Amino acid sequence: MTILKSGDMSQPQPYGQQATNPSDTGSFGWTVLGFFVPLIGLILWLVWRQDKPNNSRRSRNGFIAGLIVNVVVGVIYAIVIASALS
């Protein structure tokens, strides 16, 4: 008799439920990484969309937040430089 662990991916899942990936924790660290390095957040989101939805969602959120902050800081910086040159 084979004993299967609760997270074993080889076990068939009931209708409407998907097998969970134990490495798909959705850690806040992926958000931080995506925020400080937005390109990595975008790449991780594209790679993990199907296999690790929680991790991919966190890296996507970090990417979006980092992109917004970078654009806002860039616009403010451009305004300050333009006013200093005038």
C-alpha positions as a LaTeX table, in Angstrom:
\begin{tabular}{lrrr}
\hline
Residue & $x$ (\AA) & $y$ (\AA) & $z$ (\AA) \\
\hline
Met1 & 0.00 & 0.00 & 0.00 \\
Thr2 & 1.39 & 3.40 & $-0.99$ \\
Ile3 & 0.85 & 6.30 & 1.37 \\
Leu4 & 0.50 & 9.63 & $-0.40$ \\
Lys5 & 1.30 & 12.91 & 1.30 \\
Ser6 & $-1.39$ & 15.59 & 1.30 \\
Gly7 & 0.51 & 17.77 & $-1.20$ \\
Asp8 & 1.45 & 14.94 & $-3.57$ \\
Met9 & 0.97 & 16.12 & $-7.16$ \\
Ser10 & 0.43 & 12.58 & $-8.53$ \\
Gln11 & $-2.84$ & 12.20 & $-6.64$ \\
Pro12 & $-5.93$ & 13.02 & $-8.74$ \\
Gln13 & $-7.78$ & 16.12 & $-7.58$ \\
Pro14 & $-11.55$ & 16.39 & $-7.11$ \\
Tyr15 & $-13.50$ & 18.27 & $-9.74$ \\
Gly16 & $-12.99$ & 22.03 & $-9.55$ \\
Gln17 & $-9.86$ & 21.86 & $-7.40$ \\
Gln18 & $-6.33$ & 22.29 & $-8.66$ \\
Ala19 & $-3.25$ & 20.65 & $-7.23$ \\
Thr20 & $-1.31$ & 23.05 & $-5.04$ \\
Asn21 & 2.36 & 23.68 & $-5.56$ \\
Pro22 & 4.13 & 23.65 & $-2.18$ \\
Ser23 & 6.75 & 26.12 & $-3.41$ \\
Asp24 & 4.03 & 28.61 & $-4.41$ \\
Thr25 & 3.92 & 30.48 & $-1.11$ \\
Gly26 & 3.17 & 33.97 & $-2.40$ \\
Ser27 & 5.93 & 35.39 & $-0.24$ \\
Phe28 & 6.18 & 39.17 & 0.25 \\
Gly29 & 9.82 & 38.87 & $-0.85$ \\
Trp30 & 8.70 & 38.50 & $-4.48$ \\
Thr31 & 6.86 & 41.83 & $-4.20$ \\
Val32 & 9.97 & 43.52 & $-2.79$ \\
Leu33 & 12.15 & 42.04 & $-5.55$ \\
Gly34 & 9.67 & 43.15 & $-8.23$ \\
Phe35 & 9.52 & 46.64 & $-6.70$ \\
Phe36 & 13.27 & 47.27 & $-6.60$ \\
Val37 & 14.05 & 45.45 & $-9.87$ \\
Pro38 & 10.89 & 45.83 & $-11.99$ \\
Leu39 & 12.31 & 43.96 & $-14.99$ \\
Ile40 & 12.86 & 40.86 & $-12.84$ \\
Gly41 & 9.30 & 41.17 & $-11.49$ \\
Leu42 & 7.94 & 41.25 & $-15.04$ \\
Ile43 & 10.04 & 38.27 & $-16.14$ \\
Leu44 & 9.05 & 36.21 & $-13.09$ \\
Trp45 & 5.39 & 37.01 & $-13.67$ \\
Leu46 & 5.63 & 35.89 & $-17.29$ \\
Val47 & 7.44 & 32.67 & $-16.37$ \\
Trp48 & 5.30 & 31.73 & $-13.34$ \\
Arg49 & 1.81 & 32.71 & $-14.56$ \\
Gln50 & 0.59 & 29.12 & $-14.95$ \\
Asp51 & 2.76 & 27.13 & $-12.54$ \\
Lys52 & 2.98 & 29.41 & $-9.50$ \\
Pro53 & 0.04 & 31.83 & $-9.53$ \\
Asn54 & 0.61 & 33.19 & $-5.99$ \\
Asn55 & 4.31 & 33.94 & $-6.56$ \\
Ser56 & 3.59 & 35.39 & $-10.00$ \\
Arg57 & 0.87 & 37.67 & $-8.61$ \\
Arg58 & 3.26 & 38.99 & $-5.94$ \\
Ser59 & 6.06 & 39.64 & $-8.44$ \\
Arg60 & 3.59 & 41.35 & $-10.81$ \\
Asn61 & 2.33 & 43.62 & $-8.01$ \\
Gly62 & 5.90 & 44.58 & $-7.16$ \\
Phe63 & 6.61 & 45.26 & $-10.83$ \\
Ile64 & 3.58 & 47.53 & $-11.16$ \\
Ala65 & 4.32 & 49.42 & $-7.94$ \\
Gly66 & 7.99 & 49.82 & $-8.87$ \\
Leu67 & 7.09 & 51.03 & $-12.34$ \\
Ile68 & 4.63 & 53.62 & $-11.00$ \\
Val69 & 7.13 & 54.91 & $-8.44$ \\
Asn70 & 9.88 & 55.09 & $-11.07$ \\
Val71 & 7.66 & 57.08 & $-13.44$ \\
Val72 & 6.54 & 59.51 & $-10.71$ \\
Val73 & 10.11 & 60.05 & $-9.49$ \\
Gly74 & 11.28 & 60.51 & $-13.09$ \\
Val75 & 8.64 & 63.15 & $-13.80$ \\
Ile76 & 9.45 & 65.02 & $-10.57$ \\
Tyr77 & 13.16 & 64.82 & $-11.39$ \\
Ala78 & 12.56 & 66.17 & $-14.91$ \\
Ile79 & 10.47 & 69.05 & $-13.52$ \\
Val80 & 13.17 & 69.96 & $-10.99$ \\
Ile81 & 15.94 & 69.84 & $-13.60$ \\
Ala82 & 13.90 & 71.86 & $-16.10$ \\
Ser83 & 13.12 & 74.53 & $-13.52$ \\
Ala84 & 16.78 & 74.68 & $-12.45$ \\
Leu85 & 17.91 & 75.22 & $-16.04$ \\
Ser86 & 15.43 & 78.00 & $-16.69$ \\
\hline
\end{tabular}
